[in-house]
């Protein structure tokens, strides 16, 4: 399963009609120590690019946006219990939510790993 990325530093791993979403290593490194997350409730309908979750760190609070439209299947309860998982394992155990895709064509505008690395390199 390959990851796709947004310019807002979210990742999405797609498995058929379902996907898992989280923040990237870059995002967590910019945020610093994450101390709180607010995840979307199951059944919440999200629109591509819309606010989906909130992450608070010792530095700031930030929104997490959904890379695609769909309905939330689950939030990561382990992340709510231990927000530091977003720092220690952002692209594995620290995922934020799972979603059912409402329009798989929305994936076409996202970056693969090579494109995301190039995007980060351009930022300096």
Secondary structure, DSSP 8 states (H G I E B T S, - for coil): --EEE-TTSEEEEEETTEEEEEE-HHHHHHH-SEEEEE---TT-EE-TTSEEEEEEESS-EEEEE-SS-EEEEEE-HHHHH-TTHHHH-TTTTT--EEEEES-GGGGGGSB-HHHHHHHHHHH-
